[in-house]
Amino acid sequence: MRKLIFITVMLCFTGVFCARAQRYDRGFDLKSNSFVEKGTWMVGGSVAYSTHNNDNYRFLVIENINSTGYRFSVSPLFCYMIRDNMGIGMRFAYGRNLLKVDSASVSIDEIDINVKDYYSHSHDFTAMAVYRNYIPLGNSRRFAMFSEMQLSYGLGQAKLIDNHGTNLIGSFEESYTVSLGLNPGMMAFINDHLAVEVNVGMLGLKYSHVDQTHNQVDKGNRDLTSINFKVNILSIGFGLSYYL
């Protein structure tokens, strides 16, 4: 047993010394392939719009859903390449949401919950400092991977109205959010200047604070801190960018 432990320790030390003496090369040669040259400006962005309309729809334990709503967002991006395959810039985002629920009910055992005449309207604006790093695929001048680091600050407002009873109940919210995120992705040039890209949220640190005023009298607040390190399929984004 002692001999086996001694041999194992010696092999570990031998592997460490060999790793120090030998250069580890994965085959990437970024210096010889300038995918995006220094001094290039990149202008891009994405636009998304979705709408829904439920007519007596049922989802799991939620029944008789009658609702309408939409989500609109636009996100322009400006970036300057300070080095080959490396750029810094700014991204701005604006989003608007509307949800109107005419009726919905939840029935679990003997518990019945009914929602009627509920209205929610919100919008938010976000400014982001962006750092981008491009990794060309081999010697290709058309395809590349990239990673985008984002440091953002956002402001938002929301209005919530409940009119199902005899009295109108309403709440107004103001919020701000600070976050740090990493979005890897892939891109492909359609021609010499225009490119299409897709990215997905992967790493995120987020803090948000919400101040609420209920019926213009009662006040409350909420703080939320979250850390995320996983691929978020729901945050996949598509966009176009122009290099000049």
C-alpha angles and dihedrals in degrees: 000000000000090000091052092051091047092050091048092051092048091051091051092051091046091052092050094050091047091051091052093048095046123062113234108226121182093185099256115136106182097163093064094050116057102189095176115018127225113269095032119136119216123199120182147126147161137248125201133182129175134170136185138195121189120193114188088326125170126211117180105297094352112094139181094024112182110172146132132200149140143210123211127181137168127186122184120191133201121188136172123201108232090178137007109294091000129096144166128203149125133280125195125196134190125185135181128191134189127183124175118180115190093180143344135159137200120203120186116166104307096341116102122185120184127193120194137168094003119163130186126179125174142160134185140190125206133187119198135190106217133204117187130191121186124208112193117216103242111301094333118136092190108047129051144151122233140187121214121199114200130195107186143180121194139186126199144176131200137185121202122188129184114189102163096108135051092277129054111242119196140171132193123203135194120188143176129197135196118192144165117207143173119211117183119192150149132251139191131195114235091191136345094299111013121079137178121213142183126200138178132206112247114154123033139171112184139176124180135177125197128194114198132194114196118203088342089285116066120061131201141160141206133204123200129186122181137174120196131184108170140087107274107207091187091062097059109136134193127202149158126235134188122210120204 
